[in-house]
């Protein structure tokens, strides 16, 4: 994706109402500024896979139960997929790039929170 295209998309995000902003997509666009030659679609697909996995373990009729939803998020993202904070190399710059967080399944707490919030939003 070309940097100009990324910047155009980010400008359009800035024009949206807060509740309509897709956190995961926005974080991917920001990460793409640092990695413009990296294809963004596999990261979109990975986030969508997490959404489907979480949806699949929420019991029928419990979709609006916040406790069940939080448990499903923690199980899939933290337990099953192994996402965690990088406690050994916390200051490593790749811990702040959303694409690298997805690649490595570890990063800064804010990056991990974006995964949780993005999946929960969907």
N, C-alpha and C positions, 0 to 999 in steps of 0.2 A: 504494500500500500504506500502510495507516495505521501511525503510529509504534507504537501498542500491539501490533499484529500483528507488526511487525518485532521488537520487544523480546521478545515471546513466543517467536518462532522462534529468536532468539539465545540465550535462556535454555535452550531445548532443546538447542542446539548445545553449550552449556557442560556439559550432562549426559552427553554422548557420550564414548566412549573416543576418545583422540586419533587413532588410526588410522582411525576411522570418520568423522571430520570432513571435509566437502567444503570445501576451502579457497576455491575460487572462489565457491561459494554463500554462504559466510560473509562473504567480502569484499564481495559484492554487498549482503548484508543490512546490513552496516556502512555502506556507501556510501549505501544507501537512507535511513538515519537522517538524513543531510544533505540528501537529495533525495527526500522522501517522496511527492511528486507525480509522480515519474518512474516510468514502467512498467519493471519489472525483467525481464520476459520477453525483450525483445529482447537484453538482455545475456547471459542464459542461453543464448539461441539462438546468439549470437556465440561464446561459449565452446565450445558443442557443435560448431559449424562447425569451429573450430580442431582439436578432437579428431578429427573425421572426416577433415579434411585431412591431419593427421599420420598417422593410421592408414592412409590411402590410399597414402602414399609409403613405408611400411615394407615391404620386400620380404617375400613369403610365406616363412615359415619363420624370419624374423629378428625376430619380435615380442619375443623374450626377449633379443635382443642389445642390451646397454645402449649400445654405441657407435652402432649404427644408430638407436636410439630418440633418443639425444641429437642426432644429426645431423638427424633428421627434425624435432625440436622447433625447433632453430636455423633450419633452412631455412624452415619455415612461419611461425613467429612472428617471427623477426628479419628474414629476407631477403624472403620473399614478402609478408607482411602489414606489414612495416615498423615493428614495435614497437621502440622505443628509449628511452633515457634522455633526459630534457629537460635538455640542457646549457645552454640559453640562459636559461631562467627556472626554475631548480631549486627555488627557494623558493616558487613559486606554489602556493597551497593545492590547486588542482585536480590537482596531481601526486600527491596522496595519496588522492584519491577514486577508488575502483576503477572506477566507472562512467565517470568522466571520462578515466581512463587508457585504457579501451576506446574511448571516443569519439575521443580524440585520437591514440591509438596511441603515446603517450609518457607518461612519468611517472617517479616515483622507482624506484630499483632494487628495493625491496621489493615494490612493486606489480607490476612486471614479473616478478619471481620467483614471485609468486602465480599469474600466468598460466601460466608454465612448469610449476610444480609441480601446479597443478590439472589441466592437460592431461595431464601425465605420469601422474598418479594414475589417470586414466580410461583 
